[in-house]
Amino acid sequence: MVKKKGSGLLMVFTNVDSEHDFEFNKWYVEEHLPERLSAPGFLDGALYQATKGSPRYLAIYELKSVAAMETPEYLKMSQNPTDWTKRIGPSGVGRGVVRNICSQISPAESDPDTMGRGMAPALQVGRMIVPEEIEEKYNDYYDNQRTPRNLTVPGCLFVRRYHVIDGSPKYTTVYEFEHEKVPESLAWNAGRGEDNMHDYIGGSYGHADGSPGVYRRISPPRAF
C-alpha cells in the first residue's frame, strides 16, 4: 500500500477573483501540484473550492511529517518560484492568504490500514481560537465526545485534529466527507443539538474568520 497520509499538513487558503479562475486552476493542476509532490515527504495533495465559509480556495498537502517543509528540495522550489507561480499563484492574484503548517495531535496514532486513502471528495475545516486556560478541556471533549459522535454520521469518513506550528490560530480540525452536503444532513444537525462542549469547557473560544469552511474537491476532479 502506498502511504498517502502522514502526520503533517500544509494548508494554503486564498481568495481569487473569478476572472482568474481558469488560469489559477490550470497553473495548479499543470505546474504547482506536480512540482510540490516531487518534493520528499509530500505524499498527496488536492485543490478544493469553498461551498461554505472562506477563503474561497484551499490547497492542501499531506506530509509524511512537518519535516518535509525543511528539505533542501522543498526550500529550493519555495524560494525560487516560477514566473507562472509569481504571476497567478496566491502571491500574485490571491487575497486574504492563510498559510498553515500543521502537526497531527489526534488521533495520536493513525490506523495503518487507512493511510493509503486518497484525498477526500469534500472537507470541513475548523480553525479554532482556544485560550490556553481551557485547552485541556477543549481537547478532552473533542477527542472523547465530539469526534466519536460525528464519526457515526453517514458520510463522515475521518476526523483529524492538528496543532498549527506555523501560522494561526493554534487548532485546526479536518473532517473528511463523502460529499459536501454531510454537514447539512439531519444526522449531523442532530449531533450538533446534543453537543454541550460550551457547558463542559466554559470560557470563551471560537472560529477564525471564515471558519468553519466546507470545501468541495475540484482537482483531482471528482466523479460526481
Residue pairs with C-beta under 8 A, 6 or more apart in sequence:
1 115
1 116
2 116
3 43
3 64
3 115
3 116
4 43
4 44
4 62
4 115
4 116
4 117
4 118
4 119
5 43
5 44
5 62
5 110
5 114
5 115
5 116
5 117
6 41
6 43
6 62
6 63
6 64
6 65
6 68
7 63
7 64
7 65
7 66
7 103
7 104
7 110
8 41
8 62
8 63
8 64
8 65
8 66
8 67
8 68
8 69
8 101
8 102
8 103
8 104
9 60
9 61
9 62
9 63
9 100
9 101
9 102
9 104
9 162
9 172
9 174
10 60
10 61
10 63
10 68
10 69
10 99
10 100
10 101
10 102
11 58
11 59
11 60
11 61
11 98
11 99
11 100
11 102
11 125
11 172
12 58
12 59
12 60
12 90
12 97
12 98
12 99
12 100
13 54
13 55
13 57
13 58
13 96
13 97
13 98
13 99
13 210
13 213
14 55
14 56
14 57
14 59
14 90
14 94
14 95
14 96
14 97
14 98
15 54
15 55
15 56
15 57
15 94
15 95
15 96
16 24
16 56
16 57
16 90
16 93
16 94
16 95
17 93
17 95
20 88
20 93
23 88
24 57
24 88
24 89
24 93
25 47
25 218
25 219
27 84
27 85
27 88
27 89
28 47
28 59
28 219
29 47
29 219
31 82
31 84
31 85
32 59
32 85
32 89
33 45
33 46
33 47
33 59
33 219
35 77
36 42
36 45
36 61
36 74
36 77
37 44
37 45
37 61
38 73
39 68
39 71
39 73
39 74
39 77
40 68
40 71
40 73
40 74
41 63
41 64
41 65
41 67
41 68
41 71
41 74
42 61
42 62
42 63
42 64
42 68
42 74
43 61
43 62
43 63
43 64
44 61
44 62
44 118
44 119
45 59
45 60
45 61
45 62
45 119
46 59
46 60
46 119
46 217
46 219
46 220
47 57
47 58
47 59
47 217
47 218
47 219
48 57
48 58
48 59
48 60
48 122
48 123
48 215
48 216
48 217
48 218
49 56
49 57
49 58
49 215
49 216
49 218
50 56
50 57
50 58
50 213
50 214
50 215
50 216
51 180
51 214
51 215
51 216
52 180
52 183
52 212
52 213
52 214
53 125
53 210
53 211
53 212
53 213
53 214
54 96
54 209
54 210
54 213
55 95
55 96
55 97
55 98
55 210
55 213
58 123
58 125
58 213
58 215
60 119
60 123
62 119
63 69
65 103
66 101
66 102
66 103
66 165
68 74
69 101
69 166
81 89
81 91
85 91
85 92
86 92
87 93
90 97
91 97
98 127
98 167
99 166
99 167
100 127
100 164
100 166
100 167
100 168
100 172
101 164
101 165
101 166
101 167
102 162
102 163
102 164
102 165
102 167
102 172
103 162
103 163
103 165
104 110
104 160
104 161
104 162
105 139
105 161
105 162
105 163
106 139
106 142
106 143
106 147
106 160
106 161
107 160
114 158
117 157
117 158
119 217
119 220
120 157
120 158
120 176
120 177
120 178
120 217
121 177
121 178
121 179
121 180
121 216
121 217
121 222
121 224
122 176
122 177
122 178
122 179
122 180
122 182
122 214
122 215
122 216
122 217
123 174
123 175
123 176
123 177
123 214
123 215
123 217
124 173
124 174
124 175
124 177
124 182
124 183
124 212
124 213
124 214
124 215
125 172
125 173
125 174
125 175
125 211
125 212
125 213
125 215
126 171
126 172
126 173
126 175
126 207
126 211
126 212
127 169
127 171
127 172
127 207
127 208
127 210
127 211
127 212
128 138
128 169
128 170
128 171
128 172
128 173
128 205
128 206
128 207
128 208
128 211
129 169
129 170
129 171
129 205
129 206
129 207
129 208
130 138
130 169
130 170
130 171
130 205
131 203
131 204
131 205
133 203
134 201
134 202
134 203
134 205
137 200
137 201
137 202
138 171
138 197
138 201
138 205
141 197
141 200
141 201
142 161
142 173
142 197
143 161
145 195
145 197
145 200
146 195
146 197
147 159
147 161
149 191
149 194
149 195
150 156
150 159
150 175
150 188
150 191
151 158
151 159
152 187
152 191
153 182
153 185
153 187
153 188
153 191
154 182
154 185
154 187
155 177
155 178
155 179
155 181
155 182
155 185
156 175
156 176
156 177
156 182
156 188
157 176
157 177
157 178
158 175
158 176
159 173
159 174
159 175
159 176
160 173
160 174
160 176
161 171
161 172
161 173
161 174
162 171
162 172
162 173
162 174
163 170
163 171
164 170
164 171
164 172
168 208
169 208
175 182
175 183
177 183
179 224
180 214
180 215
180 216
182 188
183 214
216 222
